[in-house]
Amino acid sequence: MFGFGLNQRGAETTVGSNSSRKINDVEASKNVAKTPLKSWRRVGRRFLSSRWASRFADGFIWLTVASIAARVGALISMVLVARILGNVVYGEFCLIRSAVNGFVVLASFGMGRTATKYVAELAATDKARVGRIVALNYVFSFISSVVVAVFFCLLAPTFYSEIPNASRLVSQTRLSSILLILSAVVSAQAGVMSGFKAFRGLAVATAASGLGSIPFFVLGARWGGLTGAVLGFASGAFLNYLINGCFIYFQLKKFGIRYRFDEFWEERSILWNFCLPQTLTSVTTGMAGTVASIILASQDNGIAEVAIFESARQIQTSVLYLPNIATQALLPTLAEFNALKDRRRYLNVLKCNVLLNVVLAVVTAAAASVLAPWAMRAFGEGFEGGASTLILLLGVGVILSVCNVCASALTSLGAVWNAFFLNAIWGTVFLLGVWRATNAGAGAFGVAVASLIAYCVYLVCCVGFIRRRLRDRTQE
């Protein structure tokens, strides 16, 4: 897929004149163009024999083990809570969580991916600047999350104005602002840990918070209903915040870096050049999901359809978590190669990650599709009809796994404003599809179809842009 037109250098050339190298480069490019399969095999061999592969594998393995534990815990929690609350109340909980997720991306202000990129690039070369960026990460994530939480509480009544008998959800939605603040700060912390390639610590934090929150979540739903479920969900985020803070402290000490809170404002240009477009990109995605849930909920039997769609999406996220882990481990390496201006290894790593993500996504999605009817029945009565929605969303997940690699590539290249415009295209196509689907009475399945179309359009646009960006850099 990613035939970006870069010359393959170094493997076939021998020591000689510059003209000889150029001739060999041209011949190699022609051979690669004629035999793309050999190109992918060559890329795979080079990657697997490099020290970057072992570092990537170490991060991937740790994140995989912990994430599987966390996702299994989350899935078990959701199934138990759905059975405790029932179809309608669980759908209300999903609606509240969707609203929170839509604002979390705004509250975090893109600090997570920003920290990953700059910490990965500068940890070994500019410790003072890393100290300022980490301090900026903490300060601004707290400020932005509190400000957004205030607006979230003020806007809560408007979320459900078009949904029948949903006014009682306003108080629980305002209570969930606690979860909003914690989730935003945790996202920023995770970005710092990824930048240091502290995947082992990130894995421990993810697993501990995911598994540790199960009793709070389930017991909260049992004793406190919808309100207890919201508070139980927030407990996991708070546990994650505490553990992440400890690991970040140890990483700073390991690299000989100290917090520079008195100097963090010197890095304010990052807020405009990187954080703002990252935020707009994430807001486009998050708010599109929130608006889609509200549109779906406003239809006849809409709350139940939201519950079906969110349950199917929960399974999709759990099953396709391995490709997401591979992408999470990818960004620091891409950022480092981009800083070194090593285009050959950059492209090799990118291709290998695309191949790995597709294989993982196809295998896991195919296995989950066979079990789709039983998986949806596990959520309780009223969810049986969501099997077709789940199967379609699993197919969307395969495409999404490649889209996530493209998003990491755009971030590592610094093309964050371009990423925002590409996401705006995705959001427009998705919401138009949701509007048409709900008007036609297609329910949750129609939203899944809209998601499929939107991600296909996004992938085509994104691949075209990345190819042109890398080709232009090669000609510089």
N, C-alpha and C positions, 0 to 999 in steps of 0.2 A: 504493500500500500504506500509506504513512505519512500518512493523512488524520487528523492529530492534533487537528483542530478549532481550530487557532489562527487568529485573525483576520489577514487580509492588510492591512497598513497601509503607507501612504506612497506607493504607486504611483498610486492613483486619487484621493486626497484633495488638496484645494487649501488654501491658507492661509485660515483662517476660524475660527469659534468651535469650542469643544470639542464642543458638541452636534452640530454639522455633521460633525465628524470621526467621531463615534460612529455617526451614521446611515450615513455612507459605509462605515464598517468593517462594519456589519451587512449592508448591501447587497452588499459585496464578498464577504463570507463566504457569503452565499446563492448568489451567482453561481458561486463556486468549487465549492460543494457540487453545483451542477447541472451544471457542466462541468469535471470533474476533469482532462480532457486539456488544456484551456486553462490550468488551474492549473499543471500540470507544465511547459508551454511557457513560461509567464510566469516561473516559478522558474528555468528554464534560461537564459532571456535575462538575467535579473538577475544570475545567478551569473557568466555568461560575460563580462558587461560590468564586473565588479568587479575590483579589484586583488587580491582574495583568490583569484580564479580563476587569475591569472597566477602567483601564488606556489604555488598547488596544482599547476598544470601544470608548473612548473619542478621541483618535488620529484618529481612523478610521472614525468616524462621521465628524470631522472637515475636514480631508483631502478629504472625499467623497464630501461634499457640495462644497468646493472650487474647487476641481478637475473637478467636473461636470460642474461648471460654466466656468472654463478655457477651458475644452475640447469642450464644446458646442460653446464657443467663437471661438476657433481655427478651429472647423469644419465649422462654418458659414463663417469665414474669407477665408478658403480654397475654399469653394464653390463659394463665390463672386469673389475671385481672379481668379479662373479657368474660370469663365464666362467672366471676363474682359479681361484676357490675351488670351484666346482661348486654344485649345487642345495642339498645338505644343509649344507655348511659355510657357504655364504652365508646360509642360513636361520638358522644359529646366530649369525652376525654381526648379522643383523636383530633377533634376540631380545635380544642384548646391547645394541644401540643403542636398542631400545624400552625396556629397563630404565633406561638412562641418561636417556632423554627423560622418563620418568616421574618421575625424581628431580630433573632440572634445574629444573623449575618450582618445586619446593620449595626448592632451593638458592638460586635467585635472589631468593626472598622478595618477588616482585612489584615489585622495585625499578625495573625497566625502565619499565613503564607509569606508575608513580608519578612517576618523574623526568620523563617526557614531559608529564604533566598539569601539574605544579607549575612546571617550567621554562618551559613555554609561557605560563602565566598570569603569571609573576612576573619574567621576564627583563628587561622594560623598566621595571618599577616598584619592585622590591625586590631589588636586586643582592646585598645582604648575606644575605638569606634563601636566594637561589639558591645562593650559595657554600656555605652550611651544608647545603643539601639535596644538592648534588653530592658533598660530602665524606661525608655520611651514606650516599649511594648506594655509594660506593667501599668504605667501611669495612664496612658491613653485608653487602654482597654477598660480600666475601672471607670474613668470619666465618661467615656462614650456609652458604656453599658448602663450606667445610672441614668444618664440623660435620656437614653432611648427607653428605659424602663418607665420613666415618668410619663413620657408621651404614650407609651403602650397602655398604661393604666387609664389615661385620659381618653384614649380612643376606643377602649374596650366596648362601650355600649354600641358603637357603630358597627362592630364586627357582625352582629347578629340581628341587625335591624330588618333584614329580609327573610329571616328564618323563623318560622312559626314556633311560639312557646319556648324561645331560647333566651329570653331576657334574664333568666335566673343564672345563666352561665357567666354573667359579668363579674360577680364577686370572685368566682374561682379563677377567672382569667386574670384579674388583678393580682390574686395571690400567686399566680404562676410567674409574675415578674421577678420573684426570687430566683426561679429556675433560669429565667432569661439572663440575669446578671451573672450567675455562676457559670452558665454554659459559654457565655462570651469570653470570660476570663480564662476558662479552661482551654478554649480553642486557641487563644493567644499563647498560653503556656505550652501547649502541644507543638506549636510552630517553633518555639525556641528549642525544645528538645529535639525535634527533627533536624533543625539546623546543625546542632552539635552531633548529629547521628547517634544520639543516645536512645536507640531503639529498645534496648533492654529495659531501661527505666520507663520509657513510654509504654512498653508492653505490661510491665508490672502495674503501673497506674491504671491502665485500661482494664485489665483483668480484675484488679482489686475493687475498683469502683463498680464495674458491671455486676460482679458476683455479690459484692457487699451490699448493694442496694436492693437485692431481691426481697429479703424479709421486710424491709421498710415499705417497699412498694406494695407487696401483697397484703401485709398486715394493715397498712394505711387504707387500702381499698376495702378490706374486710370490716374495719372498725369505723372508718370515716367516709366511706363512699367515694364520691368524686373528689371532694376536698382532700381526703386522705391519700388518694392516688396521686394527686398533684404534689403534695408535700413529700410523699415517698419517693417520687421521681427526682425531686430536687435534692434529696439526701445523697443520691449517687453522685451528682455533680459536685456537691460540697466535699465528699470524700476524695474525688478525683483532684480537686483544687489543692487540697492539703498534700497529697502525695506528689503531685507535679512540682509544687513549690520546693519540696525537699530535694528532689532529683535535680532541679535547675540549680540549686545552691551548690550541690556537689559537682556539677559540670563546670560551673564558673570557677570553682576552686581548683579543679583538675587542670584547666587551661590557663590558670593564673590571671583570670579576669575578675574585676570587681564592678559592682553596680556603680554607675556614674549618674545618680539622680540629679546632681547639681549641674550637669552638662547636657542632659538629654535633649534640651530644646535646640541644640546645635544641629540635630538630625531632623529638624522639622520639615525639610524639603521632601523627605520620604513620604510624609503624610499626603502631599499633593501628587507627587510623581508616581507613587506606588499604592499607598493605602486607599486613597479615594477611588481610583478605578477598580481595585480589587473589591472594595465594598459595593460599588455600583453593580459589579458583575454578580456578586453573591446575592445582593438584594433582588436583582432581576430574577434569579433562580428561586430564591426563597419566597418572595412575594407572589411569583407566578403560581407556586404550589398552594399558597394560602388562598389566593383569589380563586383558584380552581376548586378548592375544597368548599369555599363559600358558595360558588355558583352551583356546584353539585348538591350541596345541602339545601339550597333554596327550592329544589324541585320536589315533586311528590315523592314521599318515602326517601327523601334525600339524605337524612341523617344515617339511615341504615346503609345506603350506598356509600357514604363516606367511610363507614366502619368497614365495609367489604374492601374498598380500595386501599385504605390504610393498612389493613391486615395483610392483604396481598403484597403491598409494598414493603411491609416489615419482613415478610418471608423473602422477598426479592433481595433486600438489603443484606439479610443474613446469609443467604445462599451465595451471593456474589461478593462476599466480603474479601475473599482472597485477591481478586484483581484490584480492589481498592487498596489493599495493603501493599501490593507491588507498586502501585502508583505513588503511595505515600513514601515508600522507600526510594523512589526514583528522583523526586524533585531536588534533594540536596546534591546528588551526583550530577544532575544536569546543570545546576547552578554553578557547581565547581568547575566543570568542563567549559562552560560558557565563559567564566572568569579567566580561565587559562587560554581561551581562544583555540581550544582543541576540537575542531569541528568534526574530525574523523571519528574520534571516540564518542563525541556527543551523539552523532548519528547512529553509531553502532549500538549504544545503550538504548537509544530511543526505539530502534527497530526491534531489539530483543525484548523490550518491555511490551511493545505492541503484541508481539507473537505470544509471549507468556500470558498476557491478559486475555487474549482471545481463546487460547487453549483452556485456561482455567475457567473462564466464563462459560464456554460451550459445554464442557464436561459437567460442571456443577448445575447449570441450567437444565441440561437434558435429564439429569438424575432427578432434579426437583420437579420437573414437569410430570414425570411418571407418578410421583407421589402427591400431585397437586390436589386432587379431590379429598384425600385423607388429611392433608395439611390444613385445608380450609375448614374442614369439619371439626378440627381440634379447637377452633375458637368458639364453638358452641352452636346453638340453634340459630338459624337465620344466615349463616355464612356459607352454606353448602353451594349456593349458586355462584360463588366467586371463583371457582376453579378455572374457568376460561379466562377471567381477568388475570389471575396469577400466571397462567401459562404465557399469556401475551406479554406481561411485564417481565417475565424471565427472558424472553426474546429481546425485549428492549434493553435489558441489562447487559447483554452481549455487546450491543452497539454502544451503550453507555460506558462500558469498560474501556473502549478505545477513545471515546470522547474525553474521558478523564486524563488519559495519557496526553492528548492534545492540549488540554488545559494546563498541565504541568509544563509542557514544552513552551507554551506562550508565556507563562510566568517566568521561567528560567531565561527566556530571551528578552525579558523586560517589555514585552508587547502587551502590557496590561490594559491600556486603553483600547487596543484592537480586540482584546478578549471581551471587554465590556460590550462593544458593538456586536460581536458575534453572539453573545448571550442575549442581547436585546432581540436579535433575529429569532433565536430559539423561543424566547418568552412570547413574542408576538404570534408565532406560528402555533405554539402550544395553547395559548388562551383562545385563539380563534377556533382551534379544533375542539376545545372543551365546550365553548359556547354552542357550536354547531351540534356536538354530540348530545349535550343535555337537552337542547331544544327538540332533538329527534327522539328523546326518551331512552337513549342508549345507556345511561347510568354509569356505573364504575367501568364497565368494559369500554364505553365510548371515550372516557378519559384516558384509558390505557392506549387506545388507538391514536388519540391526539398526541400522546407522549412519544409513540413510535415515529410518527411523521415528523415531529419537531426535532428529535435527535438525529434522524437521517439527514434533514436539511442542515443542521448544525455541523455534523461530521463532514459533509461535502465542503461546506464553506471553510471550515477550520483546516482541513488537509490542504486545500488550495492555498490558503494564506501562508501556512508553515512552509510549504514547498517554495513559494516565492520569496519568503523571508530568508531562508537558508541559501537559496540560489543567489540572492543579492549579496549576502555576506561573503559567499565564496568568491564573487567577482570584485570585492573591495580590494 
